[in-house]
Amino acid sequence: GENVEQHPSTLSVQEGDSAVIKCTYSDSASNYFPWYKQELGKRPQLIIDIRSNVGEKKDQRIAVTLNKTAKHFSLHITETQPEDSAVYFCAASPHTPWGSQGNLIFGKGTKLSVKP
Amino acid sequence: DAGVIQSPRHEVTEMGQEVTLRCKPISGHDYLFWYRQTMMRGLELLIYFNNNVPIDDSGMPEDRFSAKMPNASFSTLKIQPSEPRDSAVYFCASSFGGGSNQPQHFGDGTRLSIL
């Protein structure tokens, strides 16, 4: 089945610097890759997603890139701010034998700390 | 939009007791997912439903866990009997039409502690 690896597990940056989190996936049939942000004690919230027919997507300070050949995708946060501190999860949707791709496989998460 | 609603928010009970977690998905969503989150194992999918029908329950850890979705607006996850290793945060999420190609929206979770 699908396996998603996420690196690094922790990341500390200075305010204003950029942060990059990388994920790899194993199922070449996966076609949807969301990123979630989870603040301490709260629910995961979608911050950006990308589909397999697109190589890059940006939303203000956040961007995601996808390399289907290498089966990896990355989250880029520019001009980091203390409020960006949280755990970030990548995910991929695997192919299922039922013809319906309903679920997501999550990476283990990256704890980002932005120091003022 | 009220979002995904879970109850209770916190549950503390003794091992051996039955635990029932509840979820109300976003109106109109046809996929519902139950996840468990722990420090050791991260976010794990337990089971998911499409149009109230269970599609994949391979993530359900053992027979002590069961889930139902009697209608489009309500789902339960039951643990009987509960054990200390079941302590975790349980999230419910829902999405519309196509699941993987549409964002999943998470509820606030139930923090479960089994003593």
Interface residues (C-beta under 8 A of the other chain):
Chain A: N31 Y32 P34 Y36 K42 R43 P44 Q45 L46 D49 R51 F89 S93 T96 W98 S100 Q101 G102 N103 L104 I105 F106 G107 K108 G109
Chain B: Y31 F33 G42 L43 L45 Y48 N50 I55 D56 F91 S95 G98 G99 S100 N101 P103 Q104 H105 F106 G107 D108 G109
